[in-house]
Amino acid sequence: MKRLLIVTVLSLSSLLIFAQNLTISGPDKRLVVNIFLEKGKLYYDVQLDGKVMLERSALGLKGRHVDLSANLKLVDQIYNQVDVQYEEHKIKRKHVHYQANELICKLENSDKKALHVVFRVSDHDIAFRYHVPQVGEAANLYIEEELSAFKFPNLTTTFLTPQAPPMSGWMKTKPSYEEEYTVDAQLGVPSKYGYGYTFPGLFRVGDRGWVLVSETGVGALYCGSKLSEGTQDGQFKVAFPDIGENNGIGNAQPAIALPGNTPWRTLTVGSTLKPIVETTIAFDVVEPVYKASKQYSYGRSTWSWLEWQDGSINFEDQKKFIDLSAAMGYEFVLVDNWWDSKIGRDKMETLIAYGKDKGVGICLWYNSNGFWNDAPQTPKNMMNTNTARKKEMAWMQSVGIKGIKVDFFGGDKQETIKLYEDILSDANDYGLSVIFHGCTLPRGWERMYPNFVGSEAVLASENLIFTQHANDNEAFNASLHPFIRNAVGSMDFGPVLLNKQHNRENDGGMIRKTTETFQLATAVLFQTPVQNFGITPNNLTEMPKHVIDFMKAVPTTWDETVLIDGYPGKYVVLARRHAARWYIVGINAEKKEKELTIHLPMLSGKKVELYADNKDRTAQYKEVSARKNKLVKVTLQPDGGFLIVGE
């Protein structure tokens, strides 16, 4: 169900004299954007409740042979009201009602070349983009620089993750949005690698509130962007990919056909973190690119590779994980790399039939690459060209494969973004859902592409297998994601590793530092519509019954998401609703016990299920009654968690 209403309120195109300062606010008038045209250059600032959240920041584009950032004059301004209702099963809130005010600033430079700057402001979100009309013969624009900037007050601290150098990391597979965060850092501190920061970026503007900066609506017609290095006076700007990405193939700067649009740059602004976590702006301002070829299904999956690694990619072990999915009532199994050589296509068809008899669908892993990494895993050279891709997808459709996970992308250039879109579009033709791994941030893709499920684009669970450092910092990292990475898009993390030690026998390898209850909480805390859980067959007998029963019942799609409490890097308490049932989860990233009294107005006061940690860190389960005032007291152990489930 979707309803779109845009009402033009005011046009001043017939006036001879234009105001050089314009203002647009959200419907409740608290969030205000001021736009300034001074000496031919365009700027904006942002205020919330009269407090400056963003100081005067530049706007404009510089193209090859055309400068749309200087010598500008305002030739028209149009105010609209935007009212959109839509339904999307794959995001944090199923039903969305987006209401915003829109201002279109029509400008031209001294050569009569036109630039339209479009702002949309809702109660907590700002989205802006550029529209470039065709003027004269030129039917395209090569954009050399986007001047869009974000200048924060000097009391601001940052929560950012650096962009990795191109062709770095294991087998030259970076950048893949898998770097660590630095929290509450001062302005002007250089990034780890000197390549700026990946979207999204979170900023705390002292005691005034919070700003989350990102982008959305990026498809094949543009590149993915990032934040530049920040200056000591608090300025960041939109930056394009590094020329070395994608193995140096393709331009770093984007080119657009005229008339054409840039993607939306988004800012979510709140006096608290609640609007940051609950925002849907990444989806509000985009539209579906194509129609779904079928009704796609979502749910839970097991995944042998995470704990059992490459040695599990054989026929018998995959049968064990199909059996595990069947025992848990899960919809899928993900078969990871090397399946084409270690299992083979004929045996794979037998495995698919075995899964079908058990009510379990099969999803397959693929290497994305042609030329942009050295990763040896196969199948490869099947997703990077149209002919090979369609042939492979036709085979998958004929044997009943449900979806694919495509890994190891080469960066954010327009050429690479086009590959993402081509894979999605072709997969839709063959009824396949798609997860991306070793990849870029999804930018509105849940709504743009109906068969898109989610992207990794985070320091995900596989790192718990590889390093003890990741285990030592698991709770810290987990407490960041609802406020930053997972706030703007589905996150294929691969949560819930119940083995106490990360190997096949649960008797060696890296040591898990978090509790079982913490692990259960991440099944709700991390949002994506298909969860590739890290549980293994031995967990069925080694874990308490209530742990397994919870994992059998936990959903992966949500009707509503509400932030209850938290601070990135310290703790988080989050509520999600599926139908009439609420799942309230909390985790503690600090090294001391934390006691919380939380207000849960969504609970009826009847008995609810409480999952928590004992003092000895073992998992406990009991039924409790919520107080009539809807207050619940909980105690979180260090690296521990809790869950409350009820209606």
C-alpha positions in Angstrom: 0.0 0.0 0.0 1.5 3.4 -0.9 0.1 6.8 -1.1 2.1 9.8 -2.4 0.8 13.4 -2.1 2.9 16.4 -3.1 1.1 19.7 -2.9 2.7 22.8 -4.3 2.2 25.6 -1.8 4.1 28.6 -3.2 6.0 29.5 -6.3 7.7 32.9 -6.7 8.8 32.5 -10.3 6.9 35.6 -11.4 8.6 37.9 -8.9 11.5 40.0 -10.0 13.3 40.2 -6.7 14.2 37.1 -4.6 15.0 36.8 -0.9 18.6 35.6 -0.6 18.0 33.8 2.7 15.4 31.0 2.7 14.0 28.9 5.5 12.3 25.5 5.6 11.3 23.6 8.7 9.7 20.3 9.6 6.0 20.0 10.2 6.3 20.5 14.0 8.6 23.6 13.3 11.4 22.4 15.7 13.9 21.3 13.0 14.9 24.2 10.8 17.1 24.6 7.8 18.3 28.0 6.8 19.7 28.5 3.3 21.9 31.4 2.3 23.1 32.8 -1.0 26.1 35.0 -0.4 28.4 36.4 -3.2 27.1 33.8 -5.6 27.7 30.8 -3.3 25.2 28.7 -1.5 25.2 27.6 2.1 22.9 26.1 4.7 22.7 25.5 8.5 20.6 23.4 10.8 18.9 24.3 14.0 16.9 22.2 16.5 14.8 24.0 19.0 16.7 27.1 18.3 20.1 25.4 18.9 22.7 25.2 16.2 23.3 21.6 15.2 25.2 22.4 12.0 26.9 25.6 11.2 27.0 27.3 7.9 28.0 24.6 5.4 28.6 24.8 1.6 26.4 23.4 -1.2 27.0 23.0 -4.9 28.6 20.9 -7.7 31.6 21.4 -9.8 31.4 19.6 -13.2 33.8 19.3 -16.0 33.6 22.6 -17.9 30.8 23.8 -15.7 30.8 25.3 -12.2 27.6 25.0 -10.4 29.0 26.2 -7.1 29.9 29.9 -7.8 28.3 32.9 -9.4 24.9 31.5 -8.6 21.7 33.5 -8.5 18.3 32.4 -7.3 15.7 32.4 -10.1 12.8 30.5 -8.3 11.8 28.9 -5.1 9.0 26.4 -4.7 7.6 25.1 -1.4 5.8 21.7 -1.4 4.3 19.4 1.2 5.2 15.7 1.0 2.9 13.0 2.4 3.9 9.4 1.7 2.6 6.2 3.1 4.3 2.9 2.3 4.7 -0.6 3.6 8.1 -2.4 3.7 8.6 -5.7 5.4 12.4 -5.7 5.4 13.1 -2.6 7.5 12.7 -1.7 11.2 9.1 -0.5 10.8 6.6 -2.2 8.5 4.2 0.7 8.0 5.7 4.1 7.4 4.0 7.5 7.2 6.5 10.1 6.0 5.5 13.8 6.2 7.9 16.5 5.2 8.1 20.0 3.8 10.0 20.5 0.6 11.9 23.5 -0.8 13.2 23.5 -4.3 15.8 26.3 -4.9 16.2 26.9 -8.6 19.5 28.6 -9.4 21.7 29.4 -12.4 25.2 30.5 -12.9 26.6 33.4 -15.0 26.5 31.1 -18.1 22.8 30.3 -17.5 23.6 26.7 -16.5 21.0 25.5 -14.0 21.1 23.8 -10.6 18.2 22.9 -8.5 18.8 22.1 -4.8 16.0 20.1 -3.2 15.5 20.0 0.6 13.0 17.8 2.4 12.6 18.4 6.2 10.5 16.2 8.4 10.3 16.4 12.2 13.7 14.7 12.7 15.2 14.2 9.3 16.7 16.3 6.5 17.3 15.0 3.0 18.8 17.1 0.2 20.0 16.4 -3.3 20.8 18.2 -6.5 18.8 18.1 -9.8 20.7 19.3 -12.9 18.5 20.2 -15.8 19.7 19.9 -19.4 20.5 23.4 -20.8 21.7 23.5 -24.3 23.3 20.5 -26.2 25.2 19.0 -23.3 23.3 15.8 -22.3 25.6 14.7 -19.5 27.6 16.0 -16.6 30.9 14.6 -15.3 31.0 15.7 -11.7 34.5 16.5 -10.5 33.5 17.6 -7.0 30.5 17.9 -4.7 30.9 20.7 -2.3 28.2 19.5 0.1 29.6 20.0 3.6 28.7 19.3 7.2 30.3 21.9 9.6 29.7 21.0 13.2 30.1 23.2 16.3 33.4 22.9 18.1 31.8 21.1 21.1 31.0 18.1 18.9 32.5 14.7 19.3 32.4 12.0 16.6 31.5 8.3 16.3 33.1 7.2 13.1 34.7 4.3 11.2 37.5 4.9 8.7 37.4 4.1 5.0 40.0 1.4 4.3 42.7 1.9 1.6 41.8 0.5 -1.8 43.0 -3.0 -2.6 44.1 -3.6 1.0 43.2 -6.3 3.5 43.0 -10.0 2.9 43.5 -10.8 -0.8 43.0 -7.1 -1.7 39.3 -7.2 -0.8 39.0 -3.8 0.9 37.3 -1.4 1.3 34.5 -3.5 2.6 33.2 -1.3 5.5 34.7 -3.7 8.1 36.8 -1.3 10.2 36.6 -0.5 13.9 34.9 2.6 15.3 36.4 5.4 17.3 33.9 6.8 19.8 33.5 10.3 21.3 36.6 11.5 19.4 37.5 15.2 19.2 37.0 17.1 15.9 40.0 17.1 13.6 41.5 13.8 14.6 42.7 12.1 11.4 41.2 8.9 10.3 43.2 5.7 10.7 44.2 5.4 7.1 43.8 9.0 5.8 40.9 8.1 3.3 38.1 9.7 5.2 35.1 7.9 6.8 32.4 5.6 5.6 28.7 6.5 5.9 26.9 6.7 8.2 28.7 9.0 10.7 27.3 9.8 14.1 28.0 13.2 15.8 27.2 14.3 19.4 26.8 18.1 19.5 27.5 18.5 23.2 24.4 18.6 25.3 22.3 19.9 22.3 21.8 16.5 20.8 22.8 14.1 18.0 23.2 14.1 14.2 23.5 11.0 12.0 24.9 11.8 8.5 24.5 9.3 5.6 23.2 9.0 2.0 20.5 7.1 0.2 19.1 6.5 -3.2 22.5 5.4 -4.7 22.0 3.1 -7.7 23.8 2.5 -11.0 23.5 6.2 -12.0 26.0 7.4 -9.4 28.9 6.3 -7.2 28.8 5.6 -3.5 30.2 8.5 -1.5 31.8 8.9 2.0 32.8 11.6 4.4 36.1 13.4 3.9 38.7 13.8 6.6 37.4 16.3 9.1 39.0 19.7 9.8 39.8 21.0 13.3 37.1 23.5 12.9 34.5 20.7 12.5 34.0 20.5 8.7 33.4 17.3 6.8 32.3 17.1 3.1 31.0 14.6 0.7 33.9 12.8 -0.9 34.0 10.4 -3.9 35.8 7.0 -4.0 39.5 6.7 -4.3 40.9 6.1 -7.8 42.5 2.9 -6.7 39.2 1.2 -5.9 38.0 -1.5 -8.2 41.6 -2.3 -9.0 41.9 1.1 -10.6 39.3 0.4 -13.3 36.6 3.1 -13.9 36.4 6.7 -12.9 36.3 7.8 -9.3 34.0 10.7 -10.0 30.4 10.0 -11.2 28.7 11.1 -14.4 25.0 11.7 -14.8 22.8 11.9 -17.8 20.9 15.2 -18.0 18.4 16.0 -16.7 19.6 14.0 -13.7 19.8 13.8 -9.9 22.4 13.1 -7.3 21.6 10.8 -4.4 20.1 12.2 -1.3 22.4 13.3 1.5 20.6 12.7 4.8 20.8 14.1 8.4 18.8 12.7 11.3 18.7 15.2 14.1 17.5 14.7 17.7 17.9 16.0 21.2 18.2 12.4 22.2 19.3 9.2 20.4 15.7 8.0 19.9 15.2 9.6 16.4 18.6 8.3 15.3 17.7 4.7 16.0 14.1 4.9 14.8 14.7 6.9 11.6 13.4 5.5 8.3 14.7 8.4 6.1 16.9 6.0 4.1 13.7 4.6 2.6 11.3 7.5 2.8 12.8 9.5 -0.1 13.4 6.6 -2.5 11.2 4.6 -4.8 11.2 1.0 -6.1 13.4 0.6 -9.2 11.5 -2.4 -10.4 8.7 -4.7 -9.4 9.1 -8.0 -7.5 8.9 -11.0 -9.8 7.4 -13.0 -7.0 6.6 -12.6 -3.3 9.9 -13.1 -1.5 10.1 -14.8 1.9 12.3 -14.1 4.8 13.3 -15.9 8.0 16.0 -17.8 9.8 19.0 -19.7 8.4 21.8 -21.9 9.7 25.3 -21.5 8.3 28.0 -24.1 8.8 30.9 -22.1 7.6 30.9 -19.7 10.5 31.9 -22.1 13.2 32.9 -25.1 11.1 34.7 -23.2 8.4 35.7 -24.5 4.9 36.0 -28.1 6.1 32.2 -28.2 6.5 31.5 -27.6 2.8 30.8 -31.2 2.0 27.6 -33.1 1.3 27.3 -34.8 4.7 28.0 -31.7 6.8 25.5 -29.7 4.8 22.9 -32.4 5.5 23.6 -31.9 9.2 22.8 -28.2 8.9 19.7 -28.9 6.9 18.7 -31.2 9.7 19.5 -28.4 12.2 17.4 -25.9 10.3 14.5 -28.4 10.2 14.8 -29.1 13.9 14.7 -25.4 14.7 11.9 -24.7 12.3 14.1 -22.5 10.1 13.4 -21.6 6.5 16.9 -21.7 5.0 20.5 -23.1 5.0 23.3 -21.0 3.6 26.0 -23.1 1.8 29.2 -21.1 1.6 32.3 -21.0 -0.6 33.8 -23.9 -2.6 30.4 -25.7 -2.9 30.9 -26.1 -6.7 34.1 -28.1 -6.3 33.7 -29.7 -2.9 30.1 -30.8 -3.3 29.5 -30.4 -7.1 26.4 -29.5 -9.0 24.9 -33.0 -9.2 25.2 -33.6 -5.5 24.0 -30.1 -4.8 20.8 -30.9 -6.6 20.4 -34.0 -4.4 21.1 -31.7 -1.4 18.4 -29.3 -2.6 15.9 -32.1 -2.8 16.9 -33.3 0.7 16.2 -29.8 2.0 12.9 -29.5 0.2 11.7 -32.7 1.9 12.7 -31.2 5.2 11.0 -27.8 4.4 14.4 -26.0 4.2 15.4 -23.8 1.3 19.0 -23.6 0.1 21.0 -20.4 -0.5 24.3 -20.3 -2.2 27.5 -18.2 -1.9 29.3 -16.7 -4.9 32.5 -14.7 -5.4 31.7 -11.4 -7.2 35.0 -11.0 -8.8 36.3 -10.6 -12.2 39.4 -8.4 -11.7 39.1 -6.5 -8.4 40.5 -9.0 -5.8 42.7 -12.0 -5.4 40.2 -14.1 -3.4 40.5 -17.7 -4.6 37.1 -19.0 -3.4 34.8 -20.4 -6.0 32.3 -20.2 -7.7 33.8 -17.1 -9.3 33.5 -15.3 -12.6 29.8 -16.0 -12.6 28.4 -12.8 -11.1 30.6 -10.2 -12.9 29.2 -10.5 -16.4 25.7 -10.4 -17.7 25.9 -13.6 -19.8 27.5 -15.8 -17.2 25.2 -14.4 -14.5 22.0 -15.1 -16.3 23.2 -18.7 -17.3 24.0 -19.4 -13.6 20.8 -17.9 -12.3 18.7 -19.9 -14.8 20.3 -23.1 -13.4 19.6 -21.9 -9.8 16.0 -21.2 -10.7 15.6 -24.7 -12.3 16.9 -26.5 -9.3 15.0 -24.5 -6.7 17.7 -22.2 -5.1 16.1 -19.5 -2.9 18.7 -16.9 -2.8 22.4 -16.0 -3.2 25.1 -14.4 -1.1 27.6 -12.5 -3.2 31.0 -11.6 -1.7 34.2 -9.6 -2.2 33.3 -6.3 -4.0 35.8 -3.8 -5.1 34.7 -0.4 -3.8 32.2 2.4 -4.4 32.8 3.6 -7.9 29.9 4.1 -10.2 31.0 1.0 -12.1 30.9 -1.1 -9.0 27.5 0.2 -7.9 26.2 -0.7 -11.3 27.4 -4.3 -10.7 25.4 -4.4 -7.5 22.3 -3.2 -9.3 22.8 -5.6 -12.2 23.1 -8.6 -9.9 19.9 -7.5 -8.1 17.9 -6.9 -11.3 19.0 -10.2 -12.9 18.4 -12.1 -9.7 14.8 -10.7 -9.5 14.2 -12.0 -13.0 15.0 -15.5 -11.8 13.2 -15.2 -8.4 16.3 -15.0 -6.3 16.8 -12.9 -3.2 20.2 -11.4 -2.6 22.6 -10.8 0.3 25.8 -8.9 -0.3 29.0 -9.6 1.8 32.4 -8.0 1.8 30.6 -5.0 0.4 29.4 -1.4 0.6 26.7 0.1 2.8 23.1 -0.4 1.4 21.7 3.0 0.6 17.9 2.7 0.5 18.2 -0.6 -1.3 15.5 -2.4 0.8 12.9 -0.3 -0.8 14.6 0.3 -4.1 15.1 -3.4 -4.9 12.4 -5.8 -3.8 14.7 -8.9 -3.8 17.5 -7.2 -1.8 17.7 -8.7 1.7 20.7 -7.1 3.4 24.5 -6.4 3.3 27.3 -7.1 5.7 29.2 -3.8 5.6 30.2 -4.2 9.3 32.9 -5.9 11.3 30.7 -9.0 11.5 30.7 -12.3 13.3 33.3 -14.1 11.2 35.9 -11.9 13.0 34.9 -13.6 16.2 36.3 -16.8 14.6 39.5 -15.1 13.4 40.7 -13.0 16.4 40.5 -12.9 20.2 40.5 -9.1 19.9 37.1 -9.3 18.2 35.7 -11.4 21.1 37.2 -9.1 23.7 35.4 -6.2 22.1 32.2 -7.9 20.9 29.9 -6.2 23.4 31.4 -2.7 22.7 31.0 -3.1 18.9 27.5 -4.6 19.3 26.4 -1.6 21.4 27.3 0.8 18.5 25.4 -0.8 15.6 21.8 0.2 16.5 22.9 3.8 16.7 25.1 3.9 13.5 25.4 1.2 11.0 22.1 -0.7 11.5 20.2 2.7 11.9 20.3 3.2 8.1 20.1 -0.3 6.6 19.7 -4.1 7.1 22.9 -5.6 8.6 23.9 -9.2 7.7 26.0 -9.7 10.8 25.5 -13.5 11.4 24.6 -13.3 15.1 24.1 -15.8 18.0 27.2 -17.9 18.4 26.5 -20.2 21.3 29.7 -22.2 21.2 31.9 -21.1 24.2 34.9 -21.6 22.0 34.8 -20.9 18.3 35.7 -24.1 16.6 33.8 -27.2 15.3 34.3 -29.2 18.5 33.6 -26.2 20.9 36.8 -27.0 22.6 39.4 -24.7 21.1 40.0 -21.5 19.1 38.9 -18.1 20.1 37.0 -17.7 23.4 33.6 -16.0 23.6 33.5 -13.4 26.3 29.8 -12.6 26.2 27.0 -14.5 27.9 24.5 -16.8 26.2 21.8 -14.2 27.0 23.8 -11.5 25.3 24.0 -13.8 22.2 20.2 -14.3 22.3 19.7 -10.5 22.5 21.7 -9.9 19.3 19.1 -11.9 17.4 16.7 -9.0 18.0 19.3 -6.2 18.4 20.7 -6.7 14.9 18.1 -6.2 12.2 18.0 -7.9 8.8 15.1 -9.9 7.3 17.1 -13.1 6.8 19.3 -13.9 9.8 22.2 -16.3 9.2 22.6 -17.5 12.7 25.8 -19.0 14.1 24.2 -21.9 16.0 25.6 -25.4 15.5 24.2 -28.9 16.0 25.9 -29.4 19.3 24.0 -26.4 20.7 20.8 -28.4 20.7 22.1 -30.6 23.5 24.6 -28.3 25.2 22.4 -25.3 25.7 19.5 -24.9 28.3 16.1 -25.6 26.9 14.9 -22.0 27.2 17.8 -20.8 25.0 17.0 -23.2 22.2 13.2 -22.5 22.5 13.8 -18.8 22.2 15.9 -19.3 19.0 13.2 -21.5 17.6 10.6 -18.7 18.0 12.5 -15.5 17.3 11.2 -13.6 14.2 13.3 -11.7 11.7 10.8 -9.1 10.5 9.4 -6.3 12.6 6.4 -4.0 12.7 7.9 -1.4 15.0 11.2 -0.5 16.6 11.6 1.7 19.7 14.8 2.8 21.5 14.3 2.6 25.2 17.7 3.7 26.5 21.4 3.5 25.7 24.7 5.2 24.8 26.9 4.0 21.9 29.8 2.0 23.2 28.3 1.5 26.7 24.9 -0.1 26.6 21.6 -0.3 24.6 18.0 -1.2 25.4 15.9 -1.7 22.3 12.3 -2.9 21.7 11.0 -4.5 18.5 7.4 -5.6 17.8 6.4 -8.5 15.6 2.6 -8.6 15.3 1.3 -8.2 18.8 4.4 -9.6 20.5 7.2 -7.3 21.9 10.8 -8.3 22.2 12.8 -5.9 24.5 16.5 -6.6 24.6 19.5 -5.0 26.3 23.2 -5.5 26.3 26.0 -4.2 28.6 29.3 -3.2 26.9 30.9 -2.0 30.1 33.0 -4.1 32.5 30.9 -3.5 35.5 27.4 -4.6 36.5 24.6 -2.3 35.4 21.2 -1.9 37.0 18.4 -0.3 35.0 14.8 0.6 35.7 13.1 0.8 32.3 9.7 2.1 31.4 7.9 -0.3 29.0 4.6 1.2 28.2 4.0 -1.4 25.4 3.6 -4.2 28.0 0.1 -5.0 29.2 1.0 -5.7 32.8 0.5 -9.4 32.4 3.2 -12.0 32.9 6.2 -11.7 30.5 9.2 -13.9 29.9 12.5 -12.7 31.3 15.8 -14.0 30.0 18.8 -12.8 32.0 22.2 -13.7 33.4 22.9 -15.2 36.9 25.8 -13.8 38.9 27.9 -16.7 37.6 26.9 -15.6 34.0 24.8 -18.7 33.3 21.6 -18.1 31.5 18.3 -17.9 33.5 14.7 -17.8 32.4 11.6 -17.0 34.4 8.1 -15.5 34.1 7.6 -12.2 35.8 4.8 -9.7 36.0 5.3 -6.1 34.8 4.3 -3.5 37.4 1.2 -1.6 36.8 3.3 1.5 36.2 5.1 -0.5 33.4 8.5 -0.2 35.2 10.8 -3.2 35.1 14.1 -3.5 37.0 16.9 -5.5 35.3 20.5 -6.2 36.1 23.0 -6.6 33.3 26.3 -8.4 33.9 29.4 -7.1 32.2 29.3 -8.4 28.6 25.8 -9.7 29.4 22.3 -9.0 28.4 18.6 -9.5 29.0 15.4 -10.1 27.0 11.8 -9.5 27.9 9.1 -11.0 25.7 5.4 -10.3 26.0 2.3 -8.7 24.7 
